[in-house]
Amino acid sequence: MKNFLVFVSCLVLCYAAGAIGTIFTFQSIPTWYAGLVKPPLNPPNWIFGPVWSLLYTLMAVAVFLVVKKGFAAEGVKTAVFVFAAQLILNTLWSVVFFGGRTTLIPIFIITAMWVSILACVILFWKISKPASIMMMPYLLWVSFAAYLNVGVFYLNK
């Protein structure tokens, strides 16, 4: 029962971060974002919801696999701290990019987020290899999102 509650908490935490970002995103998609010039390879808007839903689920399972080792286990506290930092940066990126309708500052945020996700992959590997592997699609997607962010910045200066 305890593991179930921890798992649900991980899901709620990750989905809450996504929900906060979505509040800012939905307001800007049909207005500000629609008017921006996008770089090549920009996917259709409908793809982002399913991709992010899958990624938040994978992140929740990954952090659960780490947390269930127990905070007394070597590296768990640090790994969870770094995970929390990347989740905050994830939410902040949406708030600043879509809510603030700006494209430069989010480049710095997404860079810090990318580094913190990579740190999670490395730290998780030492605790739970499956957890680390579950973070890799997220790292790849954020790499792609960084390309899009930089492209939007340069095409709309």
Phi and psi in degrees as a GROMACS rama.xvg file:
@    title "Ramachandran Plot"
@    xaxis  label "Phi"
@    yaxis  label "Psi"
@TYPE xy
-61.3949  -45.3397  LYS-2
-61.0677  -37.5656  ASN-3
-62.2551  -44.967  PHE-4
-65.4642  -38.382  LEU-5
-64.9628  -42.8706  VAL-6
-61.6558  -46.7817  PHE-7
-61.4499  -39.5905  VAL-8
-62.1288  -40.6989  SER-9
-63.6717  -43.0259  CYS-10
-61.7992  -47.986  LEU-11
-60.4286  -43.8628  VAL-12
-60.2041  -48.4728  LEU-13
-67.9324  -43.8633  CYS-14
-68.0069  -31.7131  TYR-15
-64.6176  -41.8749  ALA-16
-60.1593  -44.1164  ALA-17
-63.8549  -40.2709  GLY-18
-65.0469  -40.5072  ALA-19
-61.7508  -46.8467  ILE-20
-61.3696  -37.6954  GLY-21
-64.247  -35.7229  THR-22
-55.2795  -44.7609  ILE-23
-76.3544  -33.5522  PHE-24
-68.0305  -50.357  THR-25
-58.2643  -34.049  PHE-26
-68.6429  -28.8422  GLN-27
-99.6769  -18.2764  SER-28
-58.2504  -52.956  ILE-29
-77.6387  -9.6343  PRO-30
-112.245  -90.6363  THR-31
-59.6437  -51.9949  TRP-32
-64.4196  -36.3145  TYR-33
-61.8371  -29.1962  ALA-34
-87.2445  -2.58663  GLY-35
-83.6277  148.104  LEU-36
-79.3558  129.744  VAL-37
-104.998  151.943  LYS-38
-73.8021  164.312  PRO-39
-56.7715  152.885  PRO-40
76.4786  6.01421  LEU-41
-64.6614  119.859  ASN-42
-75.3106  164.722  PRO-43
-66.4812  151.608  PRO-44
-56.8594  -33.148  ASN-45
-65.3562  -19.8435  TRP-46
-73.8162  -26.7064  ILE-47
-64.9369  -40.9293  PHE-48
-59.5563  -54.7111  GLY-49
-62.6232  -39.1356  PRO-50
-63.945  -48.4186  VAL-51
-65.4004  -35.8465  TRP-52
-60.2484  -45.735  SER-53
-62.4594  -44.3714  LEU-54
-64.86  -41.9747  LEU-55
-64.1033  -35.5257  TYR-56
-65.5982  -46.2773  THR-57
-61.6632  -41.047  LEU-58
-62.0536  -42.158  MET-59
-63.5766  -44.4761  ALA-60
-64.0386  -41.8685  VAL-61
-60.9678  -50.1336  ALA-62
-67.5302  -32.514  VAL-63
-60.5389  -45.3955  PHE-64
-60.4438  -31.85  LEU-65
-76.721  -48.5698  VAL-66
-62.9614  -36.7066  VAL-67
-67.4485  -12.4426  LYS-68
-69.9195  -20.3298  LYS-69
97.436  140.283  GLY-70
-68.393  -14.099  PHE-71
-80.1982  -17.5089  ALA-72
-69.7817  146.25  ALA-73
-58.2143  126.104  GLU-74
86.3386  -9.8369  GLY-75
-66.0899  -47.0499  VAL-76
-58.4953  -46.1306  LYS-77
-63.0963  -44.3604  THR-78
-62.397  -42.242  ALA-79
-68.6209  -38.1  VAL-80
-60.8223  -46.649  PHE-81
-65.5347  -38.9622  VAL-82
-60.1773  -45.6822  PHE-83
-61.6318  -40.2295  ALA-84
-62.4751  -44.6953  ALA-85
-67.443  -33.5699  GLN-86
-67.9775  -38.8593  LEU-87
-64.4594  -44.0797  ILE-88
-63.5092  -37.6684  LEU-89
-57.6637  -49.7475  ASN-90
-66.0264  -43.2743  THR-91
-60.0911  -38.2723  LEU-92
-58.5223  -47.5188  TRP-93
-63.2153  -41.4742  SER-94
-62.3964  -44.1129  VAL-95
-76.7047  -46.8143  VAL-96
-66.029  -58.6788  PHE-97
-83.1078  -43.5835  PHE-98
-70.4621  -43.2698  GLY-99
-84.4948  -11.3432  GLY-100
50.1058  50.663  ARG-101
-134.182  154.998  THR-102
-120.331  -15.9614  THR-103
-81.4553  -54.723  LEU-104
-56.8424  -38.854  ILE-105
-60.2045  -23.8569  PRO-106
-63.0092  -41.2937  ILE-107
-68.2466  -38.6961  PHE-108
-65.6716  -46.1345  ILE-109
-68.847  -28.5908  ILE-110
-66.7498  -46.242  THR-111
-63.5569  -38.0857  ALA-112
-64.3186  -44.0012  MET-113
-59.4098  -45.087  TRP-114
-62.9006  -41.7617  VAL-115
-70.2966  -32.5808  SER-116
-67.5276  -43.5854  ILE-117
-59.1016  -42.0608  LEU-118
-61.0425  -39.1787  ALA-119
-62.0493  -44.8339  CYS-120
-56.4471  -45.8329  VAL-121
-68.0379  -48.1609  ILE-122
-65.9951  -40.9788  LEU-123
-64.3976  -35.2544  PHE-124
-56.585  -37.0199  TRP-125
-73.3638  -18.7864  LYS-126
-106.25  -44.9539  ILE-127
-153.432  108.612  SER-128
-60.262  -41.7771  LYS-129
-59.6945  -37.5882  PRO-130
-63.0095  -42.9025  ALA-131
-61.6896  -45.597  SER-132
-62.51  -36.4005  ILE-133
-67.3207  -21.2269  MET-134
-84.6674  -15.1437  MET-135
-66.4556  -40.3503  MET-136
-61.0828  -35.6619  PRO-137
-62.6123  -44.694  TYR-138
-60.5622  -43.1835  LEU-139
-64.8599  -43.0168  LEU-140
-65.758  -40.7811  TRP-141
-68.0903  -31.4653  VAL-142
-60.7754  -45.3572  SER-143
-65.0483  -41.9801  PHE-144
-62.7398  -35.8063  ALA-145
-64.8299  -42.2267  ALA-146
-57.5968  -45.6293  TYR-147
-63.2948  -44.1651  LEU-148
-60.0119  -48.348  ASN-149
-63.6919  -41.8155  VAL-150
-61.5106  -45.2853  GLY-151
-62.3244  -40.6336  VAL-152
-59.4108  -52.9108  PHE-153
-67.8947  -33.7575  TYR-154
-79.9021  -11.5908  LEU-155
-125.549  23.5811  ASN-156
